[in-house]
Amino acid sequence: MKYWKIMAGLQSSHVDAFKEESIVAIGFAHHAAIAKAKTVDEMRRIVEQEHPTATPGRVIMWGSELYRFYNEMQKGDLVLVYEPTTRLYHVGEVAADATYNETEELPHIRKVKWLRTLSRDDFTTATRNVLGGILALFEIKDSAREEIERHLAGKK
């Protein structure tokens, strides 16, 4: 099982929808071919075609995040979504494979089962710094993961 941090859109604008609809989602590319792409390079090519003015670094980043969302994130993994107005991390278990819905602003979607919330203020500065990373989706590893596991087990 892996732990993932995922943003709820720019400035967490989709956090309420995530909670109400029991989902997590990302954007970057609004093309159905992403859902069928098999490699990170294919995803990057699709992103580049859709965003021809994006910098190479941004294309690499967005393509890589989409690849992780579709191929590395698995059912049973845990996701953390931050809600800045409450200073809470919503912790959910990934319940389904990724799907694509062209009518959504963030069209790449995974169903989740929300389990509980954790206060940002209860984490060490080091873990808060890791969780504050700028990527829309990344795996949480090492000491930050261990600290989250302790909090989920009720050990502060």
N, C-alpha and C positions, 0 to 999 in steps of 0.2 A: 504494500500500500504506500502511495506517495501522498505528500501534502502539497497543495497548490495555493498560491495567492492569485486572485483574479480581480481585476478592477471592474466596477459596475459602470463602465462608460466614463466619459470625461467628467471630472469632478463628482464621480459617483452618482451621476444623474439617473441611473437605472436601478439603484439599489432597492427602491420600493417595488418595482416590477419584479426584480429577482426574487424578493421575499414572497410576494403575493402569488407569483406563478410557479414557484419552486423551480427556478432555473438559474443557470449562469450562462452568459453569452458574450461573444466578442464580434467585432466588425472587421475592419481593414479592407476586406474584399467582398463585394456584393455579387459574386458570380458563383453559380451552382457548381462549376467545375472544381472548385476548392474541395467540396465534399467527396469528390471522386479521385482527387490527386493522390498518388501513392508515395511521392517523395517530397522532401522539403524543397528541392530544386524546382519541381513542377509547381508547387505552391508559390514560390518566389516569382516564377515566370508569370503566373496569373496575376499576382499582386502588381508586378511591374507593368503588365499590359493595362491594367485598370488605372494605375497611378503613374503615368509616364513621366511626370515631373518630380516624383519622389526621389530623394537621394538614394544612392545604392545602400547606404547603411539602414535607412528606414525600410527599404524593400526586404533586406535580409532579416531585420527584426520582425516585421509583420509576417513574413512568410514562415519564419521559425515559430512564432507564437501560434499561428494557425496549425502548423504541423503538430506541435505539442498538444493543442486542444483536440485535434482529431485522432492522433496516433499514440501519444504517450499517456495522456490522461485516460484512466480506466474506471470502469464501474467499481465502486468500493473505495476509491481514493477520496480523500477529504479536501475540501476547498474552503478557503477563507475569503470573505468579501468584507471590505471595510466600509463602515457607515460613519462619515466624519461628524455629522450632527450629533450623534449619540456617543461617539468614540468607542463603538463596539465593532468587533469582528464577528460576523455571522459565520458559523461553521456548519457546513453541509457535507453530506456523503453523495458522491456522484452516483446517480441511479440509472443512467441510460447512456447509450452511445450518442455521439454528436450527430445532430441533424442540421439541415439547412432550410431556412424559411425566408424566401425572398421578400416577403411583405414586412419583415421586421427591420428596424434600424440596425440592430445587432443581429445579423441573420444566422450566425453559427451558434447553436443552442445545445445545452445539455440539461436534462432534468436532474434535480438534486432533491435530497430529503434534508431539510434543515434540522439540525440536531440541537444546537444551543448557541449561546453568544459568549464571547470573552471580551473583557474590557482591555482596551489598548493600554490603559494606565497601569494594569497589573504586570505588564511585560517589562523586562529590563530594557535599558537604552539600546543595547546591542540588537536585541530582537526587534524592537520598534524600528530601528534603522534598516534591518533586513526587510521587514514587512512594508516599509515605505519605499521600496524600490520603484523605479519609474516604468518598468515593463508592465504591460497589461496582464500578462500571465507568466508566472515562473514557478518552478518547483522550490519548495522550502526545504532546506537541508540542514544538517549538522546541528549546532547548538540551538538555533532558532526552532527547529523541529522538535528537539528534545524539550525545550521550554514549553512549547505548545502542548506536547503530550503530557507534561506534568500538570498543566492547568486543566486539561481535559479530564485528567484522573483526579482532580480536586486537590492537588498538591501544589502549593504556591512556593 
